[in-house]
């Protein structure tokens, strides 16, 4: 998070303390947890209306200068449509030789994956499966605890018929 936005009411209270009550800027800044420069900017922007204190958009109005153009995106789509079996390196080489593509390899890769242009590489969203809890006495509960990539321990939990709150743990 780049900055914490203050709401308009807090700004009005701060400016009232500054302009009417004549409190020092450092005191107001400490109370509202902002810098003295922020208090100064609010007072400079304030023209007597509440609208002048509204938060302005921090989003840029134009696209990033090094983002891909629509023409480059069309080039990528046409190459993938014409050669669906090609890998990313071949696509990248074709873009560089045929269309003078100057972007980085990963820029092209991210665009292809995020746009799902290659069906095989589309990232499927995880769908949670219903959890199957044993409901009968004597059913086995299986829990695999991975200690490292090379080995795993299988722990089997069995509920006892007479004492349902106790569990026998056995390892294999």
C-alpha positions as CSV (number, residue, x, y, z in Angstrom):
1,X,0.0,0.0,0.0
2,X,1.6,3.2,-1.1
3,X,-0.3,5.6,1.2
4,X,-3.2,5.7,3.6
5,X,-5.9,8.0,2.3
6,X,-7.6,10.3,4.8
7,X,-11.3,10.9,4.6
8,X,-12.8,14.4,3.9
9,X,-14.2,14.8,7.5
10,X,-10.7,14.3,9.0
11,X,-9.3,16.8,6.6
12,X,-12.0,19.4,7.6
13,X,-11.3,18.8,11.3
14,X,-7.5,19.2,10.7
15,X,-8.0,22.4,8.7
16,X,-10.4,23.8,11.3
17,X,-7.8,23.2,14.0
18,X,-5.2,24.9,11.8
19,X,-7.2,27.9,10.5
20,X,-9.7,28.6,13.3
21,X,-8.1,27.2,16.5
22,X,-4.6,28.3,15.3
23,X,-3.0,25.0,16.4
24,X,0.6,24.3,15.1
25,X,1.0,22.1,12.1
26,X,3.2,19.6,13.9
27,X,0.5,19.0,16.5
28,X,-2.2,18.5,13.9
29,X,0.1,16.2,11.9
30,X,0.8,14.1,14.9
31,X,-2.9,13.9,15.9
32,X,-4.1,12.8,12.4
33,X,-1.0,10.6,11.7
34,X,0.1,12.5,8.6
35,X,3.1,14.5,7.7
36,X,3.4,18.3,8.1
37,X,3.7,18.6,4.4
38,X,0.3,16.8,4.0
39,X,-1.3,19.4,6.3
40,X,0.2,22.1,4.3
41,X,-1.0,20.6,1.0
42,X,-4.5,20.3,2.4
43,X,-4.5,23.9,3.4
44,X,-3.2,25.0,0.0
45,X,-5.9,23.0,-1.8
46,X,-8.7,24.1,0.5
47,X,-10.9,26.8,-1.1
48,X,-13.7,26.8,1.4
49,X,-15.7,23.9,0.0
50,X,-15.7,20.2,1.1
51,X,-15.3,19.1,-2.5
52,X,-11.9,20.6,-2.7
53,X,-10.7,18.1,-0.1
54,X,-11.9,15.0,-1.8
55,X,-9.3,12.4,-2.6
56,X,-8.1,12.5,-6.1
57,X,-7.3,9.4,-8.2
58,X,-3.8,8.1,-7.8
59,X,-4.2,5.9,-10.9
60,X,-2.3,7.1,-14.0
61,X,-4.4,8.5,-16.8
62,X,-2.3,7.0,-19.6
63,X,-0.9,3.5,-20.1
64,X,2.6,2.7,-19.0
65,X,5.1,3.8,-21.7
66,X,6.6,0.3,-22.0
67,X,3.4,-1.6,-22.1
68,X,2.6,-3.7,-25.2
69,X,0.7,-2.0,-27.9
70,X,-2.4,-3.4,-29.5
71,X,-0.5,-4.0,-32.7
72,X,2.1,-6.2,-30.8
73,X,-0.8,-8.1,-29.1
74,X,-2.3,-8.8,-32.6
75,X,1.1,-10.0,-33.9
76,X,1.3,-12.5,-31.0
77,X,-2.3,-13.7,-31.6
78,X,-1.8,-14.2,-35.3
79,X,1.5,-16.2,-34.8
80,X,-0.2,-18.5,-32.2
81,X,-3.2,-19.0,-34.5
82,X,-1.0,-19.8,-37.5
83,X,1.3,-22.1,-35.5
84,X,-0.5,-23.6,-32.5
85,X,2.1,-26.3,-31.8
86,X,5.0,-23.8,-31.5
87,X,6.7,-23.2,-28.1
88,X,7.3,-19.8,-26.5
89,X,10.9,-19.6,-27.8
90,X,9.8,-20.1,-31.4
91,X,7.0,-17.6,-31.1
92,X,9.4,-15.1,-29.6
93,X,12.0,-15.7,-32.4
94,X,9.3,-15.2,-35.0
95,X,8.1,-12.0,-33.4
96,X,11.7,-10.6,-33.3
97,X,12.5,-11.5,-36.9
98,X,9.2,-10.8,-38.6
99,X,7.8,-7.9,-36.6
100,X,10.9,-6.4,-35.0
101,X,9.5,-7.2,-31.5
102,X,11.7,-5.5,-28.9
103,X,10.0,-6.5,-25.6
104,X,11.4,-9.0,-23.2
105,X,10.6,-12.7,-23.5
106,X,8.8,-12.8,-20.1
107,X,6.6,-9.9,-21.2
108,X,5.4,-12.0,-24.1
109,X,5.0,-15.1,-21.9
110,X,3.0,-13.3,-19.3
111,X,0.7,-11.8,-21.9
112,X,0.1,-15.3,-23.5
113,X,-0.6,-17.0,-20.2
114,X,-2.8,-14.2,-18.8
115,X,-4.8,-14.0,-22.0
116,X,-5.1,-17.8,-22.3
117,X,-4.0,-17.8,-25.9
118,X,-2.4,-21.2,-25.6
119,X,-5.1,-23.5,-24.3
120,X,-2.7,-26.0,-22.9
121,X,-1.0,-23.4,-20.7
122,X,-4.1,-21.8,-19.2
123,X,-3.9,-21.9,-15.5
124,X,-7.0,-23.5,-14.0
125,X,-8.4,-22.0,-10.9
126,X,-8.5,-24.3,-7.9
127,X,-11.9,-25.6,-7.0
128,X,-12.2,-26.9,-3.5
129,X,-13.5,-30.4,-3.1
130,X,-15.8,-31.3,-0.3
131,X,-14.0,-32.7,2.7
132,X,-14.9,-36.3,3.4
133,X,-15.0,-36.8,7.2
134,X,-15.5,-40.4,8.3
135,X,-18.9,-40.7,10.0
136,X,-18.8,-44.4,11.1
137,X,-16.8,-45.9,13.8
138,X,-13.9,-48.0,12.5
139,X,-13.4,-46.0,9.3
140,X,-9.9,-44.9,8.6
141,X,-8.8,-41.3,8.5
142,X,-5.7,-40.7,6.3
143,X,-3.5,-37.8,6.7
144,X,-0.2,-37.5,4.8
145,X,2.3,-35.2,6.4
146,X,5.2,-34.4,4.2
147,X,8.5,-33.9,6.0
148,X,10.7,-33.4,2.9
149,X,10.5,-33.8,-0.8
150,X,12.1,-37.3,-0.6
151,X,10.0,-38.9,2.2
152,X,6.5,-38.7,3.5
153,X,5.0,-40.3,6.7
154,X,1.6,-41.9,6.5
155,X,-0.4,-41.5,9.6
156,X,-3.6,-43.5,10.0
157,X,-6.1,-42.5,12.6
158,X,-8.7,-45.0,13.8
159,X,-11.6,-44.1,16.0
160,X,-12.3,-46.5,18.9
161,X,-15.8,-47.8,19.3
162,X,-16.1,-47.4,23.1
163,X,-14.0,-44.2,23.5
164,X,-14.9,-41.9,20.6
165,X,-12.8,-39.0,22.1
166,X,-9.6,-41.0,22.1
167,X,-7.6,-41.8,18.9
168,X,-5.0,-44.5,18.3
169,X,-2.1,-43.2,16.1
170,X,-0.1,-45.7,14.2
171,X,2.7,-45.0,11.6
172,X,3.7,-47.1,8.7
